[in-house]
Amino acid sequence: MDDYISNKPIILFDGICNLCNSVVKYVIKNDKNKVFLFCSLQSDKARDILISLNYKITNPESIIL
């Protein structure tokens, strides 16, 4: 799981949801210091991150920091 450890916060988001994608675009546009990393909840990496944190997502239509 060390592959996913970072000093940067990761925003997990629903890659299908238009609202979530708009939020991600807004954050990217305004994140001048490139503080955040992003990962779609539908990806294997997001699944691995959530499993490593013992986080059970019940609603993938979410944004998780």
C-alpha positions in Angstrom: 0.0 0.0 0.0 3.0 2.3 0.2 2.4 3.1 -3.5 -0.5 5.3 -2.4 1.1 7.0 0.6 1.7 10.6 -0.1 2.2 13.8 1.8 -0.6 15.3 -0.4 -4.3 14.9 0.4 -6.2 12.7 -2.1 -9.6 13.6 -3.3 -11.6 10.5 -4.3 -14.5 11.4 -6.5 -17.3 9.8 -8.5 -15.9 9.9 -12.0 -19.3 9.5 -13.6 -21.1 12.3 -11.7 -21.1 15.6 -13.5 -21.3 17.6 -10.2 -18.3 15.7 -8.8 -16.3 16.2 -12.0 -17.1 20.0 -11.9 -15.9 20.2 -8.3 -12.6 18.4 -9.3 -12.2 20.9 -12.2 -12.8 23.8 -9.9 -10.3 22.5 -7.4 -7.7 21.9 -10.1 -8.2 25.4 -11.5 -7.8 27.0 -8.0 -5.1 24.7 -6.6 -2.2 26.9 -7.5 0.2 25.1 -5.3 -0.9 21.7 -6.5 -1.8 20.5 -3.0 -4.3 17.8 -4.0 -4.2 14.5 -5.9 -7.3 13.1 -7.5 -8.6 9.5 -8.0 -11.9 8.3 -9.4 -13.9 6.1 -7.0 -14.4 3.7 -9.9 -10.6 3.0 -10.2 -8.7 0.1 -8.7 -6.4 2.5 -6.9 -9.3 4.2 -5.1 -10.7 0.8 -4.1 -7.2 -0.2 -2.7 -7.0 3.1 -0.8 -10.4 2.7 0.7 -9.7 -0.9 1.7 -6.4 0.1 3.3 -8.3 2.6 5.4 -11.1 0.1 6.3 -13.5 2.6 4.7 -16.7 1.1 3.3 -18.2 3.3 0.7 -22.0 2.9 0.5 -22.6 5.6 -2.0 -20.1 6.0 -4.8 -21.7 9.3 -5.8 -19.4 11.1 -3.3 -16.4 13.2 -2.9 -14.0 12.0 -0.2 -11.0 13.9 1.0 
